[in-house]
Amino acid sequence: MVATLDTKEQEATYLCKAIKENGAEVMLMDVGILTPPRNIKPNITREEVAFAAGTSIDELLKSGNKGKCIEAMILGARRLARKLYDQGEFVGVIGIGGAQGTNIATSVMRELPFGVPKFMVSTIACGKTTFGPFVGTKDVVMMHSVADMQGLNVLTIRVLRVAAAAICGMVREFVSGTSQERKQKVVAMSMLGTTTVGALRAKKLLEEKNFQVVAFHQNGTGGIAMEELIQEGLFDGVMDINLHELADWVVGGLHAAIKDFRLESASKMGLPQVIAPGSIDYSVRGPLDSLPLDLKKRQHVVHNPTLTLVRLSIDEMIAVAKLLADKINRISSPVKVFLPLRGFSYHNREGLELWDPEGNTAFIETLKNNLNKSIPLEEIDAHINDSEFIDVVVSNFVDMLEKAE
């Protein structure tokens, strides 16, 4: 449990008791700064957390800088939690708090692998508060405390008891499930709505060959979540047939990859991968009425009332191609690139809203001219969603997976 005991001692004490009543033990980490707890002894003290960050509580208090204090406690808590988890000292995390406690506790949760139970009881898991900074790419469960965590009462007691039952149930499932054998090879696949038809066919073909497919939505977070899970060793190969996050990264769209290592993890892990430029022809923007005039004048599709797909300019397509070539050129694992000559996304097809053959050609030629000649590349006279394209990509991918055995 991660809690600021200078402000949440009473609530943390009660939550510890409720968790023990559910049959689990608690390792309590104090990430408070102002004062030590009076009536409960944490397993990991605030002094230890500060020391792990390379400082001390006294130094932090003397600074008078709340932001610096929180930053240090986040760093120390993450380092200690990761070390203790790797040593097998705990199998789940629960946190309680307001803004400060939520920031610190969820930073610990984001440090841990996928699957490890992570449960945050927070006063700010509500309203217009965005969850992105707290959840990131990890499987964090956030529960709104409804009432402020200021003492024990009929509401906070109920919330804490439910939270205790929830984390204990999650931990029991996690522990019982860790011994399950992996019976199939598992493949990571990128996709987005505008390449769903092709992606679903690829998934079907791979499943028919007894592969398990895990799809990731290229909405800015999904691709980076995929990259992180690749590095955790969850996959045997990567079918990266949607690169939209790279396009939005270049032009500043809403679905830009939240970190810069998109398309880099498979190589680090030595995994075979196939690459195709799915959904790389447009940027995701806000409501049409909110767009500047120059974007409104471009080819576009109103995807829904809040999102507009705007065609990339020729110069932007060239910039994306150069970025993609640079990333592919650094790949050292088995890789093959496939280029669909009749369009990169649902609307990027002859006769539809985002069809721009000149822009597509500029992308293809730039990629080919900047790609190392040692990188296998195949051009296919089909649209990315056509079976004529997908079937060839899947067939090559399966061959690569079999050779990697």
C-alpha positions as CSV (number, residue, x, y, z in Angstrom):
1,M,0.0,0.0,0.0
2,V,1.2,3.5,-0.9
3,A,-0.1,6.3,1.2
4,T,0.8,9.8,2.5
5,L,0.6,9.0,6.2
6,D,1.1,12.6,7.2
7,T,-2.5,13.2,5.9
8,K,-4.0,9.8,5.4
9,E,-2.9,7.8,8.5
10,Q,-6.3,7.0,9.8
11,E,-7.7,5.9,6.4
12,A,-4.5,3.9,5.6
13,T,-4.7,2.2,9.0
14,Y,-8.4,1.2,8.4
15,L,-7.6,0.0,4.9
16,C,-4.7,-2.2,6.2
17,K,-7.2,-3.7,8.7
18,A,-9.8,-4.4,6.0
19,I,-7.2,-6.0,3.7
20,K,-6.1,-8.3,6.5
21,E,-9.7,-9.3,7.1
22,N,-9.8,-10.4,3.4
23,G,-6.9,-12.7,4.1
24,A,-3.9,-10.8,2.7
25,E,-0.8,-9.1,4.3
26,V,0.1,-5.5,3.8
27,M,3.5,-3.9,3.1
28,L,2.9,-0.2,3.9
29,M,5.0,2.5,2.2
30,D,4.8,6.0,3.6
31,V,5.3,8.7,1.0
32,G,4.2,11.6,3.2
33,I,6.6,14.5,3.7
34,L,5.4,16.8,6.5
35,T,5.3,14.6,9.6
36,P,5.8,11.0,10.6
37,P,2.8,8.8,11.4
38,R,1.7,8.6,15.1
39,N,-0.1,5.3,15.5
40,I,1.1,3.0,12.7
41,K,4.5,1.8,11.8
42,P,5.1,1.6,8.0
43,N,7.2,-1.2,6.6
44,I,8.9,1.4,4.3
45,T,9.4,4.8,6.0
46,R,9.3,8.2,4.3
47,E,13.0,8.6,5.2
48,E,13.7,5.4,3.2
49,V,11.7,6.7,0.2
50,A,13.6,10.0,0.2
51,F,16.9,8.3,0.6
52,A,16.1,6.1,-2.4
53,A,15.7,9.3,-4.4
54,G,19.1,10.5,-3.3
55,T,17.9,13.1,-0.8
56,S,16.5,13.3,2.7
57,I,13.3,14.4,4.3
58,D,15.1,17.3,6.0
59,E,16.5,18.5,2.7
60,L,13.1,18.3,1.1
61,L,11.4,20.3,3.9
62,K,14.1,22.9,3.9
63,S,13.6,23.5,0.1
64,G,10.0,24.7,0.7
65,N,9.3,23.5,-2.8
66,K,6.2,21.2,-2.8
67,G,6.8,20.2,-6.5
68,K,10.4,19.2,-5.8
69,C,9.2,17.2,-2.7
70,I,6.6,15.2,-4.7
71,E,9.1,14.6,-7.5
72,A,11.6,13.1,-5.1
73,M,9.0,10.9,-3.3
74,I,7.8,9.7,-6.7
75,L,11.4,8.8,-7.7
76,G,12.2,7.0,-4.5
77,A,8.9,5.2,-4.3
78,R,9.3,3.9,-7.9
79,R,12.8,2.7,-7.3
80,L,12.0,0.9,-4.1
81,A,8.8,-0.7,-5.4
82,R,10.5,-2.0,-8.5
83,K,13.3,-3.5,-6.5
84,L,10.9,-5.1,-4.0
85,Y,8.7,-6.4,-6.7
86,D,11.6,-8.0,-8.6
87,Q,12.6,-9.6,-5.3
88,G,9.1,-11.2,-5.0
89,E,8.2,-9.1,-1.9
90,F,4.6,-8.2,-3.1
91,V,2.1,-9.1,-5.8
92,G,-0.2,-6.1,-5.9
93,V,-0.5,-2.4,-5.2
94,I,-3.2,-0.3,-3.7
95,G,-3.1,3.5,-3.1
96,I,-5.3,6.1,-1.5
97,G,-5.1,9.8,-1.8
98,G,-5.9,13.1,-3.3
99,A,-3.9,14.8,-6.0
100,Q,-0.5,14.3,-4.3
101,G,-1.2,10.8,-3.2
102,T,-2.6,9.8,-6.5
103,N,0.4,11.1,-8.4
104,I,2.8,9.2,-6.2
105,A,0.9,5.9,-5.9
106,T,0.1,5.6,-9.6
107,S,3.7,6.4,-10.5
108,V,4.6,3.2,-8.5
109,M,1.9,1.3,-10.4
110,R,3.1,2.4,-13.8
111,E,6.6,1.1,-12.8
112,L,5.2,-2.5,-12.6
113,P,4.5,-5.0,-15.3
114,F,1.2,-5.7,-17.0
115,G,-1.0,-8.0,-15.0
116,V,0.2,-7.0,-11.5
117,P,-3.0,-5.8,-9.7
118,K,-3.0,-2.0,-9.4
119,F,-5.9,-0.2,-7.6
120,M,-6.1,3.5,-6.8
121,V,-8.7,5.0,-4.5
122,S,-8.6,8.7,-5.5
123,T,-10.5,11.9,-4.8
124,I,-9.7,13.1,-8.3
125,A,-10.8,10.1,-10.3
126,C,-13.9,12.0,-11.5
127,G,-15.4,14.8,-13.6
128,K,-13.1,16.5,-16.2
129,T,-9.9,15.1,-14.6
130,T,-7.9,13.2,-17.3
131,F,-6.7,9.8,-16.4
132,G,-3.8,9.7,-18.9
133,P,-1.1,11.1,-16.5
134,F,-2.1,8.5,-13.8
135,V,-2.9,5.4,-15.8
136,G,-0.4,5.9,-18.7
137,T,-0.1,2.6,-20.6
138,K,-0.7,0.3,-17.6
139,D,-3.7,-1.6,-16.3
140,V,-4.5,0.7,-13.4
141,V,-8.0,0.6,-11.9
142,M,-9.1,4.0,-10.5
143,M,-12.0,4.2,-8.0
144,H,-13.6,7.6,-7.2
145,S,-13.7,8.0,-3.4
146,V,-16.8,10.3,-3.9
147,A,-16.3,11.9,-0.5
148,D,-12.9,13.5,0.4
149,M,-10.6,11.2,2.3
150,Q,-10.7,13.2,5.5
151,G,-11.4,10.7,8.4
152,L,-13.6,7.7,8.7
153,N,-17.4,8.0,8.2
154,V,-20.2,6.1,6.6
155,L,-19.1,6.9,3.1
156,T,-15.3,6.5,3.4
157,I,-15.6,3.3,5.4
158,R,-17.7,1.8,2.6
159,V,-15.3,2.9,-0.1
160,L,-12.3,1.5,1.8
161,R,-13.9,-1.8,2.5
162,V,-14.9,-2.3,-1.2
163,A,-11.4,-1.3,-2.2
164,A,-9.9,-3.8,0.2
165,A,-12.1,-6.6,-1.2
166,A,-11.3,-5.5,-4.8
167,I,-7.5,-5.6,-4.5
168,C,-7.6,-8.9,-2.6
169,G,-9.7,-10.5,-5.2
170,M,-7.4,-9.1,-7.9
171,V,-4.4,-10.5,-6.1
172,R,-5.9,-13.9,-5.6
173,E,-6.7,-14.1,-9.3
174,F,-3.2,-12.9,-10.2
175,V,-1.5,-15.4,-8.0
176,S,-3.6,-18.4,-9.1
177,G,-3.1,-17.4,-12.8
178,T,0.7,-17.0,-12.8
179,S,1.2,-20.8,-13.2
180,Q,-0.9,-21.1,-16.4
181,E,1.2,-22.3,-19.3
182,R,1.4,-20.4,-22.5
183,K,0.1,-22.9,-25.1
184,Q,0.2,-20.7,-28.2
185,K,2.6,-18.3,-29.8
186,V,1.4,-14.7,-29.2
187,V,1.5,-12.0,-31.7
188,A,1.1,-8.2,-31.2
189,M,-0.8,-6.4,-33.9
190,S,-1.4,-2.7,-34.4
191,M,-4.7,-1.5,-35.8
192,L,-7.1,1.4,-36.0
193,G,-10.7,1.9,-37.2
194,T,-9.7,2.8,-40.7
195,T,-7.8,-0.5,-41.2
196,T,-10.2,-2.7,-39.2
197,V,-11.2,-4.8,-42.2
198,G,-7.7,-5.8,-43.0
199,A,-6.6,-6.2,-39.4
200,L,-9.6,-8.5,-38.6
201,R,-8.7,-10.7,-41.7
202,A,-5.1,-10.9,-40.5
203,K,-6.3,-11.9,-37.0
204,K,-8.5,-14.6,-38.5
205,L,-5.8,-16.0,-40.6
206,L,-3.3,-16.1,-37.8
207,E,-5.8,-17.7,-35.4
208,E,-6.4,-20.4,-38.0
209,K,-2.7,-21.2,-37.8
210,N,-3.0,-21.4,-34.0
211,F,-1.5,-18.0,-33.1
212,Q,-3.0,-15.8,-30.5
213,V,-3.4,-12.2,-31.6
214,V,-3.4,-9.2,-29.2
215,A,-4.5,-6.0,-31.0
216,F,-3.5,-2.5,-30.0
217,H,-5.4,0.6,-30.9
218,Q,-3.2,3.3,-32.4
219,N,-4.7,6.2,-30.5
220,G,-1.5,7.7,-29.1
221,T,-1.3,5.3,-26.1
222,G,-2.0,1.9,-27.7
223,G,1.2,1.7,-29.7
224,I,3.4,2.6,-26.7
225,A,1.6,0.1,-24.6
226,M,2.4,-2.5,-27.2
227,E,6.0,-1.4,-27.3
228,E,6.3,-1.7,-23.5
229,L,4.7,-5.2,-23.4
230,I,7.0,-6.3,-26.2
231,Q,9.9,-5.4,-23.9
232,E,8.2,-7.3,-21.1
233,G,8.6,-10.5,-23.2
234,L,4.9,-11.1,-23.9
235,F,5.1,-11.7,-27.6
236,D,6.8,-13.9,-30.2
237,G,6.4,-11.6,-33.1
238,V,4.9,-8.2,-34.2
239,M,2.5,-7.5,-37.0
240,D,2.8,-3.7,-37.2
241,I,0.4,-2.9,-40.0
242,N,-0.9,0.5,-38.6
243,L,1.6,3.3,-38.0
244,H,-0.9,6.2,-37.5
245,E,0.8,7.3,-34.2
246,L,3.9,8.1,-36.2
247,A,2.0,10.3,-38.6
248,D,0.4,12.2,-35.8
249,W,3.7,12.4,-34.0
250,V,5.2,14.3,-37.0
251,V,2.3,16.7,-37.5
252,G,1.1,17.1,-33.9
253,G,-2.2,15.3,-34.2
254,L,-4.3,14.1,-31.3
255,H,-3.1,10.5,-31.7
256,A,0.6,11.2,-31.6
257,A,2.6,8.5,-29.8
258,I,2.9,9.5,-26.2
259,K,6.6,8.5,-26.2
260,D,9.3,8.5,-28.9
261,F,10.2,4.8,-29.0
262,R,7.4,3.7,-31.2
263,L,8.5,0.9,-33.7
264,E,11.7,0.2,-31.7
265,S,11.0,-2.6,-29.2
266,A,10.7,-5.7,-31.5
267,S,14.3,-5.1,-32.7
268,K,15.6,-4.9,-29.1
269,M,13.9,-8.2,-28.3
270,G,15.0,-9.8,-31.5
271,L,11.5,-10.5,-32.6
272,P,10.4,-11.0,-36.3
273,Q,8.1,-8.2,-37.5
274,V,6.3,-7.1,-40.6
275,I,5.5,-3.4,-41.2
276,A,2.9,-1.7,-43.3
277,P,1.9,2.0,-43.4
278,G,-1.7,1.7,-42.2
279,S,-3.5,5.0,-41.5
280,I,-0.4,7.0,-42.1
281,D,-2.1,9.3,-44.6
282,Y,-4.1,11.5,-42.2
283,S,-4.0,13.3,-38.9
284,V,-6.7,13.1,-36.2
285,R,-7.9,16.6,-35.2
286,G,-10.7,18.0,-33.1
287,P,-14.2,19.0,-34.2
288,L,-14.4,20.4,-37.7
289,D,-15.6,23.8,-36.5
290,S,-12.5,24.1,-34.2
291,L,-9.9,23.6,-37.0
292,P,-7.9,26.5,-38.5
293,L,-8.9,27.5,-42.0
294,D,-5.9,25.9,-43.7
295,L,-6.9,22.5,-42.3
296,K,-10.5,22.9,-43.2
297,K,-9.5,23.5,-46.8
298,R,-7.7,20.1,-47.0
299,Q,-9.3,16.8,-47.8
300,H,-11.0,15.7,-44.6
301,V,-13.5,13.3,-43.1
302,V,-15.7,14.1,-40.1
303,H,-15.2,10.9,-38.2
304,N,-17.6,11.9,-35.4
305,P,-18.7,15.2,-33.8
306,T,-15.4,15.4,-31.8
307,L,-12.8,14.0,-34.3
308,T,-11.9,15.0,-37.9
309,L,-9.5,13.1,-40.1
310,V,-7.4,15.6,-42.1
311,R,-5.3,14.4,-45.1
312,L,-1.5,15.0,-44.7
313,S,0.1,17.3,-47.2
314,I,2.8,16.0,-49.6
315,D,5.5,17.6,-47.5
316,E,4.1,16.0,-44.4
317,M,3.9,12.6,-46.1
318,I,7.6,12.9,-47.0
319,A,8.5,13.8,-43.5
320,V,6.7,10.8,-42.1
321,A,8.4,8.5,-44.7
322,K,11.8,9.8,-43.6
323,L,11.1,9.2,-40.0
324,L,9.8,5.7,-40.7
325,A,12.8,4.9,-42.9
326,D,15.1,6.0,-40.1
327,K,13.4,3.8,-37.6
328,I,13.3,0.7,-39.9
329,N,17.0,1.2,-40.8
330,R,17.9,0.7,-37.1
331,I,16.1,-2.6,-36.9
332,S,18.4,-5.6,-36.3
333,S,15.8,-8.3,-36.0
334,P,14.1,-10.1,-39.0
335,V,11.9,-7.5,-40.7
336,K,10.0,-7.0,-43.9
337,V,8.1,-3.9,-45.2
338,F,5.0,-4.1,-47.3
339,L,3.5,-1.2,-49.3
340,P,-0.1,-1.2,-50.5
341,L,-0.2,0.8,-53.7
342,R,-3.9,1.4,-53.7
343,G,-4.2,3.2,-50.4
344,F,-3.3,3.2,-46.7
345,S,-6.6,3.5,-44.9
346,Y,-10.3,3.1,-45.4
347,H,-10.9,6.6,-46.8
348,N,-7.6,6.6,-48.7
349,R,-9.0,4.7,-51.7
350,E,-9.8,5.8,-55.2
351,G,-13.1,7.6,-55.2
352,L,-13.1,8.3,-51.4
353,E,-12.5,11.4,-49.4
354,L,-8.8,11.0,-48.6
355,W,-7.6,9.6,-51.9
356,D,-4.5,11.5,-53.0
357,P,-2.3,9.4,-55.3
358,E,0.3,12.2,-55.6
359,G,0.8,12.2,-51.8
360,N,0.8,8.4,-51.6
361,T,3.5,8.2,-54.3
362,A,5.6,10.9,-52.5
363,F,5.5,8.8,-49.4
364,I,6.3,5.5,-51.2
365,E,9.2,6.9,-53.2
366,T,10.7,8.7,-50.2
367,L,10.5,5.6,-48.1
368,K,12.1,3.5,-50.8
369,N,14.9,6.1,-51.4
370,N,15.7,6.4,-47.7
371,L,15.4,2.7,-46.7
372,N,18.6,0.6,-46.5
373,K,18.7,-1.7,-49.5
374,S,19.3,-4.7,-47.2
375,I,15.7,-4.2,-45.8
376,P,13.3,-6.5,-47.7
377,L,10.4,-4.5,-49.2
378,E,7.5,-5.7,-51.3
379,E,5.0,-3.5,-53.2
380,I,1.5,-5.0,-53.6
381,D,-1.0,-3.6,-56.1
382,A,-3.9,-3.6,-53.6
383,H,-5.4,-1.6,-50.8
384,I,-4.3,-2.2,-47.2
385,N,-7.7,-3.6,-46.3
386,D,-7.8,-5.9,-49.4
387,S,-7.4,-9.7,-48.9
388,E,-4.8,-9.6,-51.7
389,F,-2.6,-7.5,-49.5
390,I,-3.3,-9.0,-46.1
391,D,-2.9,-12.6,-47.2
392,V,0.6,-11.9,-48.6
393,V,1.6,-10.1,-45.4
394,V,0.3,-12.8,-43.1
395,S,1.9,-15.6,-45.2
396,N,5.3,-13.9,-45.0
397,F,4.9,-13.2,-41.3
398,V,4.1,-16.8,-40.5
399,D,7.2,-17.9,-42.5
400,M,9.3,-15.5,-40.4
401,L,7.8,-16.8,-37.1
402,E,8.5,-20.4,-38.1
403,K,12.1,-19.6,-39.0
404,A,12.6,-17.9,-35.7
405,E,11.8,-21.1,-33.7
